[in-house]
Amino acid sequence: MNSVIRNRYVELVFDDEQGTVTSMRNLTTEDEYIKHDVPYTLFMMNALEGLEYGNKIAICPGLPSAVRVNKEHGMQSLVIEYHNSADGAVQFHAEVRIELAEDSREFVWCMTLDHNDPQHRIVEVLFPCIKGISLGESREDDVLIYPHHGGEKTLNPVSAYASEKYAGFWRAQTIRETYGFSREINYCGLASMSWMYLYDEQNGLYVGSHDERFPVTGLRVETGGPDDPWMGFGFRKYVEVGTGKSWSSGPACMALTDQDWHWGAKRYRTWIDQHIEIHEHPAYLQDQYILNQCYNFKRSNEIQNRFVNIPAMFDEGKTEFGMDHMFIASWNRKGFDTDYPEFQPDMELGTPWELYEGCKYISEQGGIVTFYINARIFNVDSDFYPTLGKRWAIRDHSGEMMKEEYGPLEFVVNCPSHQEWIQYLLDMSRWMVRSYGAAGIYLDQLGSADPYPCYNPHHSHANIGEFNTGYVQLLRELLPQIKQMNPDSFLMIENCGDIYGGYVWGNLTWNGEKYDEFFDLYKYTFPEYVQVNMVNPRRGLTDEEQEHQLHWDMSRAILLGSVLWLGMDKYALLNEEMQQFVQRSVSFRKRLQPLFRDGLFVDNEGIKHISERITVSVWQLNSGGHLYVIANPSCLAEGQFILNAQGRDSAELEVDDLDGNRRIISITAADNQFRIAVPGVELSSVVLRLPQAAVKL
């Protein structure tokens, strides 16, 4: 027997006997999303045997014990009940509810769990699970949006996720399974948001976890691979449910649309805006367009600069590029990536007073000092590891510490939901602001590396999945405290996390350029969050490859309105031609800053057509009109993009380019369209203002 919920937009069919969703139809496009018969259950769980640590066992639910459809007040609900595991070994009662409102494209999934088994503790719930999905007539044009760091956009993920390339993608790799392939990264950090989106030319599928508690959550994608080309999605919640306890999943949303990924970004933002705080930052930061990143004090036991060199290092960046923001890393005991978290000035680099004097000089020149602090790891070679390191460390389900290697050294991951570690980070950050006059504190790895559950029963957290909320507590407490000491203070973090972004001024965004990175995703979803993008020459490349990559990195950063992350020591290694390119690019980026400050990034919305090999980003200006920032890497002479003229006969364009050629051009509409000619240079900008907002250059 089948149970059905349906409205004029979508339909879902559930096989009561098999316990799976057998049909999910988009009635607008008439596409059946579940095209492959794949065995699965709507949820899976993992449990531990033992009171503290133990072996993890997988729990598969049995077939549904009851299924019903409720209809009331314009809401249809498919309710599915389960009793105990399929083998009868674990006792629980679960209720899955799939709701569909009368005028909605969204199926909202919720699950409640009553755990009754005296021998096991539930520690993971994978819900909802859905498999067998494919959009349209071909998988070749399917595109997957995945929130790894700043975002990924993958064409034909069925094939891409089965490739050797993705199998080797470090901590975000795909895993070979008996049925195909899986990929799962945790939120919030490695995954910056808790939603995914699959779409083609006609169809879209939004899958979002709308859990306002923000636990550690695995975003899971599955595929059978090219030989069995289905896809599946799910969310893994890390939560401990003990005997006699109950748990609710929080809502997960699946929407069937006829739109591309922008729909998903707007949907997710509408939800999360109800649950996050976004703070204002000092006004002077709105003028930031570049910072002088200095990781060149002490690295790999090599001294490159000392604290007495800080004034000269600052002056060099200020003279060459107008840099007034100096980012100081590798200053701590033994230097970069060594004796963390011993955040004390390295004695071989100079005295604390010399560090203070260097920072004082920067402040006297009207500059900004930001200090690097690693917010996550503890070196196992530290003198304090046997006492503090082991005490603060995350423990996995078997009681082992989470170990990671950076360079030749080994570290353990500290637990950010343990109050002792949070207090240490608070105190060290406040000390840097108070003692050295730092304006900015950069918390490395906070939004970048894996979030883990912590099973340590001696820590202060109430549950295993509070990694994310521990960091939110840190940011929520630290920001007002440093601003009380210095109203110009601010925070930065490595990479992206939506629940962290409202507290920080800058996100140092990176991913993996060979792996479909798509920073537009995070920027479009959270346009007010400032991205800082690396524009240093990449290592390990040939001269030709390095030059190509530098041009690509610079163009992307400028189109996104990102603050440029540039090290003077890296710049010095470039040849004269590449140095000139960087100089021109920085000048162009500086000229754009007043427009970025006045605008809202809207990706490429409003553009009807763009010539091949040209990229355009769009900014909606508060003062009226739009800014178009253009990358033309091949310097094509006849490129163009087309806009709707919106009934206007003509317009004036303010044009600027990489070479500093600034001019005003008048254009005339044809067929209610403006055809904007793209300058034949690598980077350029066009401002099209409303008639009353037109200005002279």
C-alpha positions in Angstrom: 0.0 0.0 0.0 1.2 3.5 -0.8 0.6 6.7 1.2 0.6 10.0 -0.7 0.8 13.7 0.2 0.3 16.1 -2.6 -0.6 19.7 -3.6 -0.5 21.6 -6.9 3.3 21.9 -6.8 4.7 18.6 -5.5 3.9 15.0 -4.7 5.5 12.4 -2.4 4.6 8.7 -2.4 5.7 6.4 0.4 5.6 2.6 0.2 4.2 1.6 3.5 5.5 -2.0 3.3 9.0 -1.3 2.1 9.4 1.8 4.2 10.9 4.0 1.5 9.9 7.1 -0.6 9.3 5.7 -4.0 8.2 8.9 -5.8 8.9 12.6 -5.4 7.5 14.6 -8.3 7.8 18.2 -9.2 4.4 18.9 -10.7 5.5 22.2 -12.1 8.1 20.6 -14.4 6.5 17.2 -14.4 9.8 15.6 -13.5 10.0 12.5 -11.3 13.0 13.0 -9.0 13.3 9.4 -7.8 14.3 7.6 -11.0 16.2 4.7 -9.4 15.1 1.9 -7.2 17.7 2.0 -4.4 17.2 0.2 -1.0 17.4 2.5 2.0 15.7 3.5 5.2 14.5 7.0 6.2 17.0 7.1 9.0 20.0 5.2 10.5 21.6 5.5 13.9 24.8 4.6 15.6 25.1 3.7 19.3 27.7 3.0 21.9 27.9 0.0 24.2 29.1 1.3 27.6 28.6 4.2 29.9 31.6 6.4 28.8 33.4 5.0 25.8 32.7 2.0 23.7 32.3 0.3 20.4 30.1 2.0 17.9 27.4 -0.2 16.3 25.1 0.6 13.4 21.3 0.5 14.0 19.0 0.0 11.1 15.3 0.5 12.0 12.8 -2.3 11.2 9.9 -1.8 8.8 7.3 0.8 9.8 4.9 -0.4 12.5 2.2 2.2 11.5 1.7 4.7 8.7 -1.0 7.3 8.4 -1.8 10.6 6.6 -3.3 13.5 8.5 -5.0 16.4 6.9 -6.0 19.5 8.8 -5.9 23.3 8.5 -4.3 23.2 5.0 -1.5 20.9 6.2 -0.9 17.3 5.1 1.3 15.1 7.3 2.7 11.7 6.5 3.4 10.0 9.9 5.5 6.9 10.0 6.2 5.0 13.3 9.0 2.5 14.0 9.6 0.2 17.0 13.1 -1.2 17.6 15.9 -2.1 15.3 15.5 -4.5 12.3 17.2 -7.3 14.3 15.3 -6.5 17.5 18.5 -5.9 19.4 18.0 -2.2 20.3 14.8 -0.9 21.7 13.4 2.5 20.7 10.3 4.2 19.3 10.7 6.7 16.5 8.2 8.8 14.7 9.0 10.4 11.3 6.7 13.2 10.2 6.8 14.6 6.6 4.6 17.8 6.3 3.4 19.6 3.2 1.6 22.9 3.4 -1.1 23.7 0.9 0.8 26.5 -0.9 4.4 25.2 -0.6 7.0 23.4 -2.6 8.6 22.1 0.6 8.5 18.8 2.4 9.4 19.4 6.0 10.9 16.3 7.7 11.0 15.9 11.5 11.8 12.9 13.7 11.2 12.2 17.4 13.0 9.4 19.2 12.3 7.7 22.5 15.2 5.6 23.5 14.4 2.7 25.8 17.4 0.3 25.5 19.4 -0.1 28.7 22.5 -1.4 26.9 23.1 1.3 24.4 23.4 5.1 24.0 22.4 6.6 20.7 25.2 9.0 19.5 24.5 9.6 15.9 21.2 9.9 13.9 21.4 10.1 10.1 18.1 11.7 9.1 16.4 12.2 6.7 17.9 9.8 4.2 16.7 9.8 0.6 18.2 8.0 -2.3 17.6 7.3 -6.0 17.5 10.9 -7.2 18.3 12.2 -10.6 17.0 15.3 -12.3 15.7 15.6 -15.9 16.5 13.4 -18.8 20.3 13.4 -18.3 22.6 13.5 -15.3 25.3 15.2 -17.4 23.9 18.7 -16.8 23.1 18.2 -13.1 24.9 20.6 -10.9 25.5 20.1 -7.2 26.0 23.1 -4.8 27.9 22.0 -1.7 29.0 24.3 1.2 32.6 23.1 1.6 34.2 26.2 3.0 33.3 29.1 0.7 31.4 26.7 -1.6 31.6 24.2 -4.4 29.8 24.0 -7.7 30.2 20.6 -9.3 28.9 19.6 -12.7 27.8 16.0 -13.1 28.5 15.0 -9.5 27.6 11.4 -10.2 30.8 11.1 -12.2 32.9 13.7 -10.3 32.3 12.1 -6.9 33.4 8.7 -8.3 36.6 10.1 -9.6 40.1 9.5 -8.3 40.4 13.3 -7.9 37.7 13.5 -5.3 38.9 10.3 -3.6 42.1 12.2 -2.8 40.6 15.4 -1.5 42.2 15.4 1.9 39.6 15.8 4.7 36.7 16.4 2.2 37.3 13.3 0.1 34.7 10.8 -1.2 34.7 7.3 0.3 34.2 4.1 -1.6 31.1 2.2 -0.3 29.7 -1.2 -1.2 26.9 0.6 -3.1 28.9 3.4 -4.7 30.4 6.5 -3.1 29.7 8.8 -0.2 31.0 12.2 0.8 30.3 13.7 4.2 31.8 16.8 5.9 30.8 18.3 9.2 29.1 21.7 10.0 30.0 24.2 11.2 33.5 24.8 9.9 34.5 22.3 7.2 30.9 22.9 6.0 30.1 26.6 6.2 26.3 26.2 6.0 23.8 23.3 6.4 22.2 23.2 3.0 22.8 21.6 -0.4 21.2 22.1 -3.8 21.0 19.9 -6.9 19.7 21.5 -10.1 19.6 21.3 -13.9 18.0 23.6 -16.6 14.5 22.9 -15.4 14.6 21.4 -11.9 16.0 22.2 -8.5 16.2 20.3 -5.2 16.9 22.1 -2.0 18.0 20.0 1.0 18.5 22.0 4.2 18.9 21.3 7.9 16.9 23.9 9.7 18.0 23.0 13.2 18.3 26.2 15.3 20.4 24.4 18.0 23.2 24.1 15.4 24.8 20.8 16.6 27.7 19.2 14.8 26.0 18.0 11.6 27.4 15.9 8.8 26.2 16.9 5.3 26.1 13.6 3.4 26.0 13.1 -0.3 25.8 9.6 -1.9 25.9 8.3 -5.4 25.9 5.0 -7.2 28.5 6.4 -9.6 28.3 6.4 -13.4 27.2 2.8 -13.6 24.2 3.4 -11.3 23.7 7.1 -11.6 21.5 8.0 -8.6 22.2 10.5 -5.9 21.2 10.6 -2.2 21.3 13.2 0.6 21.1 13.2 4.4 22.1 15.0 7.6 24.0 13.2 10.4 23.3 14.8 13.9 25.8 14.0 16.6 23.8 13.8 19.8 23.8 11.6 22.8 20.4 10.0 23.6 20.7 7.9 26.7 18.3 5.3 28.1 14.9 6.8 28.9 15.7 10.0 27.0 13.9 11.6 24.1 15.2 13.6 21.2 13.8 15.6 18.3 15.7 16.1 15.1 14.6 19.7 14.3 13.2 20.3 10.8 14.9 19.4 7.6 13.5 20.9 4.4 13.4 19.4 0.9 12.0 21.8 -1.7 11.3 20.9 -5.3 11.7 23.9 -7.5 12.3 25.1 -11.1 15.1 27.5 -10.1 18.9 27.4 -9.9 21.0 27.5 -6.7 20.1 31.2 -6.0 16.7 30.0 -4.8 18.3 27.8 -2.2 20.6 30.5 -1.0 17.6 32.8 -0.4 15.6 30.1 1.2 18.4 29.2 3.7 19.0 32.9 4.5 15.3 33.5 5.2 15.5 30.7 7.8 18.8 31.4 9.4 18.2 35.1 9.8 15.8 34.3 12.6 18.6 32.6 14.6 21.9 34.4 14.1 23.3 37.8 15.3 25.0 40.1 12.9 27.1 42.8 14.6 28.3 46.1 13.3 32.0 46.6 13.0 34.1 49.8 13.3 33.3 52.1 10.4 37.0 52.4 9.4 37.0 48.8 8.3 34.7 49.7 5.4 37.7 51.2 3.7 39.8 48.1 3.9 40.8 46.6 0.5 44.2 44.9 1.3 46.2 43.6 4.2 49.9 42.9 4.7 50.0 39.3 5.9 53.3 38.5 7.7 54.0 34.9 8.4 57.7 35.6 8.0 59.0 36.0 11.5 59.8 32.4 12.5 58.9 29.3 10.5 60.4 25.8 10.6 62.9 27.0 13.2 64.2 29.7 10.8 64.2 33.3 11.8 63.2 35.6 8.9 62.4 38.8 10.8 62.5 40.0 14.4 60.2 42.2 16.3 62.5 45.2 15.7 61.8 44.8 12.0 58.1 45.5 12.4 58.3 49.2 11.6 60.2 48.6 8.4 57.9 45.8 7.4 54.9 48.0 7.9 56.4 50.9 6.0 57.3 48.7 3.0 53.7 47.6 2.6 52.4 51.1 3.2 54.7 52.6 0.6 54.2 49.9 -2.1 50.4 49.3 -1.8 49.0 51.7 0.8 48.6 48.8 3.2 47.7 50.1 6.7 46.7 46.7 8.1 49.5 44.4 9.3 48.6 40.8 10.1 51.2 39.3 12.4 51.6 35.6 12.6 54.6 33.3 13.5 55.4 35.5 16.4 54.7 33.0 19.2 57.0 30.6 20.9 59.0 28.6 18.3 57.0 30.2 15.5 54.3 29.2 13.1 52.5 25.8 13.6 54.7 24.7 16.5 54.2 25.2 20.2 50.5 26.0 20.1 48.8 27.1 22.3 51.8 28.8 24.0 51.0 32.2 22.7 54.0 34.0 24.1 56.5 36.1 22.1 59.3 33.9 20.9 62.5 34.9 22.8 64.7 34.6 19.7 62.5 37.1 17.9 62.9 39.7 20.6 61.4 40.8 23.9 57.7 41.5 24.7 58.6 45.1 24.9 60.1 45.1 21.4 56.9 43.5 20.1 54.9 46.2 21.9 57.1 48.9 20.4 56.6 47.6 16.9 52.8 47.5 17.4 52.9 51.0 18.9 54.7 52.3 15.8 52.0 50.9 13.5 49.3 52.6 15.6 51.1 55.9 15.6 51.2 55.7 11.8 47.4 55.2 11.7 47.8 51.5 11.0 46.0 48.4 12.2 47.6 45.4 14.0 45.9 42.0 13.9 47.5 39.0 15.8 47.3 35.4 14.8 46.1 32.9 17.5 45.3 29.3 16.7 42.0 28.5 18.3 42.0 24.7 17.9 45.1 22.6 18.4 47.7 21.6 21.1 51.2 20.4 20.2 51.9 17.0 21.7 55.6 18.1 22.2 54.6 21.0 24.4 55.8 20.8 28.1 52.1 21.3 29.0 50.6 18.6 26.9 50.7 15.9 29.6 48.6 18.1 31.9 46.6 20.7 29.9 46.7 19.2 26.5 45.3 15.9 27.4 42.7 17.5 29.7 41.4 19.9 27.0 41.5 17.4 24.1 38.4 16.1 22.3 37.9 12.4 22.9 36.3 10.2 20.3 33.8 7.4 21.0 36.6 5.0 22.0 38.3 7.5 24.3 41.1 8.4 21.9 42.2 11.9 21.3 41.8 13.4 17.8 45.3 13.8 16.4 46.3 15.9 13.3 49.6 16.6 11.7 50.8 20.0 10.3 54.2 19.8 8.7 56.4 17.4 10.7 54.5 18.0 14.0 51.6 16.3 15.7 48.8 18.1 17.5 45.6 17.1 19.3 42.3 18.9 18.8 41.0 20.9 21.8 37.3 20.9 22.7 35.7 24.3 22.1 32.7 23.3 24.2 34.9 22.7 27.2 34.9 25.9 29.4 38.6 25.7 30.4 39.8 25.9 26.7 37.3 28.7 25.9 38.5 30.6 28.9 42.1 30.3 27.8 41.3 31.6 24.4 39.4 34.5 25.9 42.2 35.4 28.2 44.9 35.2 25.5 42.9 37.3 23.1 42.2 39.9 25.6 45.8 40.0 26.7 47.0 40.7 23.1 44.6 43.6 22.8 45.5 45.0 26.3 49.2 44.5 26.2 50.2 45.0 22.6 47.4 47.3 21.4 46.1 44.9 18.8 42.9 46.0 17.0 42.3 42.6 15.4 42.4 39.0 16.7 42.5 36.3 14.1 41.3 32.9 15.3 42.9 30.3 13.0 41.0 27.1 12.1 37.9 28.3 13.8 35.8 28.2 10.7 38.0 25.9 8.7 38.9 22.5 10.1 36.8 19.5 11.1 34.2 20.0 13.9 34.1 16.8 15.9 31.8 15.4 18.6 33.4 15.1 22.0 32.7 12.1 24.3 34.9 13.2 27.2 32.6 12.9 30.3 34.8 15.2 32.3 34.3 18.2 30.1 31.8 20.9 30.8 29.5 20.4 27.8 26.2 18.8 28.3 26.2 16.8 25.0 28.6 15.4 22.5 27.7 17.7 19.6 28.3 21.2 21.1 31.5 22.0 19.2 29.8 24.7 17.2 28.0 26.3 20.0 31.2 26.4 22.1 32.8 28.6 19.4 29.7 30.8 19.2 30.0 31.3 23.0 33.7 32.3 22.5 32.9 34.9 19.8 29.8 36.2 21.6 31.9 36.8 24.8 35.1 37.9 23.2 33.9 40.6 20.8 32.3 43.0 23.3 35.1 42.5 25.8 37.8 43.5 23.4 35.7 46.4 22.1 35.3 47.6 25.6 39.1 47.8 25.8 39.4 49.3 22.3 36.3 50.4 20.4 38.2 49.8 17.1 38.7 46.1 17.8 37.4 43.3 15.6 37.7 39.6 15.1 38.8 37.5 12.1 38.6 33.7 11.5 40.0 31.2 9.0 37.3 30.3 6.4 33.6 30.5 6.8 30.8 29.5 9.2 27.4 31.1 9.0 26.8 31.1 12.8 30.3 32.6 13.3 30.2 35.2 10.6 28.0 37.7 12.4 30.7 38.2 15.0 33.7 38.6 12.8 34.8 41.3 10.3 36.8 39.1 8.0 36.8 35.4 6.8 40.1 34.2 5.3 38.5 32.1 2.6 40.2 29.2 0.8 39.3 25.8 -0.5 40.9 23.8 -3.3 41.1 25.3 -6.7 41.1 21.9 -8.4 37.9 20.9 -6.6 35.1 23.1 -8.1 35.6 25.9 -5.5 32.8 28.5 -5.8 33.2 31.3 -3.3 30.2 33.0 -4.9 28.0 30.6 -2.9 28.9 31.9 0.5 29.2 35.5 -0.7 25.8 35.5 -2.3 24.1 33.9 0.7 25.9 36.3 3.2 26.9 39.3 1.2 27.6 41.4 4.3 30.3 38.9 5.5 33.7 40.1 4.3 35.8 37.6 2.5 39.6 37.9 2.6 41.1 36.1 -0.4 44.7 35.0 -0.9 46.5 36.6 -3.9 50.0 35.4 -3.2 51.8 33.4 -5.9 51.1 29.7 -5.4 53.9 27.3 -4.6 54.8 24.1 -6.4 53.9 25.4 -9.9 55.8 26.2 -13.0 56.4 29.9 -13.8 53.6 29.7 -16.4 51.2 28.0 -14.1 52.0 30.3 -11.3 51.3 33.4 -13.4 48.0 31.9 -14.7 46.9 31.1 -11.1 47.8 34.5 -9.8 45.8 36.2 -12.5 42.9 33.9 -11.7 43.1 34.4 -7.9 43.3 38.2 -8.3 40.3 38.4 -10.7 38.1 36.3 -8.5 39.0 38.2 -5.4 38.2 41.5 -7.1 34.9 40.3 -8.6 33.8 39.2 -5.1 34.9 42.5 -3.5 37.2 40.6 -1.2 40.0 42.1 0.8 43.3 41.1 -0.8 45.6 38.9 1.3 49.2 39.7 0.2 52.6 39.1 1.7 55.4 41.5 0.8 57.9 38.6 1.1 55.9 36.7 -1.5 55.4 39.7 -3.7 59.2 40.2 -3.8 59.6 36.7 -5.5 57.6 37.8 -8.5 59.2 38.9 -11.8 58.8 42.5 -12.9 55.8 41.8 -15.2 53.8 40.0 -12.5 54.7 42.7 -9.9 53.3 45.3 -12.3 50.1 43.2 -12.7 49.7 43.1 -8.9 50.3 46.8 -8.6 47.7 47.6 -11.2 45.2 45.2 -9.7 45.6 46.6 -6.2 45.1 50.1 -7.6 42.0 49.0 -9.4 40.7 47.2 -6.3 41.3 50.4 -4.3 39.2 52.5 -6.7 36.4 50.0 -6.5 36.2 50.1 -2.7 33.8 53.1 -2.4 31.4 51.3 -4.8 31.7 48.0 -2.9 31.0 49.8 0.4 27.9 51.3 -1.2 26.7 48.0 -2.8 25.2 44.6 -2.2 26.7 41.6 -4.0 24.0 39.8 -6.1 26.2 37.4 -8.1 25.1 37.7 -11.8 21.5 38.5 -11.2 19.8 40.7 -13.9 22.2 39.7 -16.6 20.5 38.1 -19.6 23.6 37.0 -21.5 27.4 37.1 -21.1 29.9 36.4 -23.9 31.9 33.2 -23.4 35.2 33.4 -21.5 34.0 36.5 -19.6 32.7 36.7 -16.0 30.7 39.5 -14.6 29.7 40.1 -10.9 26.8 42.4 -10.1 26.5 44.8 -7.2 23.3 46.6 -6.4 24.2 50.1 -5.3 22.4 51.8 -2.4 22.9 55.1 -4.1 21.0 53.8 -7.2 22.0 51.7 -10.1 24.4 48.8 -10.4 28.1 48.1 -10.5 29.3 45.4 -12.9 32.9 44.0 -12.3 34.2 42.2 -15.3 36.9 39.6 -15.8 38.1 39.2 -19.3 41.2 37.0 -18.9 41.8 36.6 -22.7 41.3 40.4 -23.2 38.7 39.7 -25.9 38.0 42.8 -27.9 34.3 42.1 -28.8 32.9 40.7 -25.6 29.6 42.0 -24.2 26.9 41.4 -21.7 23.2 42.1 -22.1 20.8 43.7 -19.6 17.1 44.5 -19.6 16.7 48.2 -20.3 13.6 48.3 -18.1 11.9 50.8 -20.5 14.7 53.2 -20.7 15.9 54.5 -24.0 19.4 55.3 -23.1 21.9 55.3 -20.2 25.3 56.6 -19.2 28.0 54.2 -18.1 30.9 55.0 -15.8 33.7 52.8 -17.1 37.1 52.0 -15.4 39.7 49.3 -16.1 42.9 47.8 -14.9 45.0 50.4 -16.8 43.2 53.3 -15.2 41.2 54.3 -18.2 38.2 56.0 -16.7 35.5 57.4 -19.0 31.8 58.0 -19.4 30.0 56.3 -22.3 26.4 56.8 -23.5 24.5 53.8 -24.8 21.1 53.4 -26.5 18.7 50.6 -25.9 17.5 48.3 -28.6 14.6 45.9 -28.2 14.5 47.0 -24.5 18.0 45.7 -24.0 21.3 47.4 -23.2 24.3 45.7 -24.8 27.3 46.6 -22.7 30.6 46.3 -24.5 33.3 44.7 -22.4 36.7 46.6 -22.4 39.4 44.5 -24.0 41.5 44.4 -20.8 41.7 41.7 -18.1 39.7 43.6 -15.4 37.3 46.4 -15.7 34.1 47.8 -14.2 31.0 49.5 -15.4 28.5 51.5 -13.3 25.0 52.0 -14.7 23.2 54.4 -12.5 19.6 55.4 -12.5 19.1 58.7 -14.4 18.8 60.9 -11.3 22.0 59.3 -9.8 24.3 59.8 -12.8 27.6 61.5 -11.8 30.6 62.9 -13.5 34.0 61.3 -13.1 
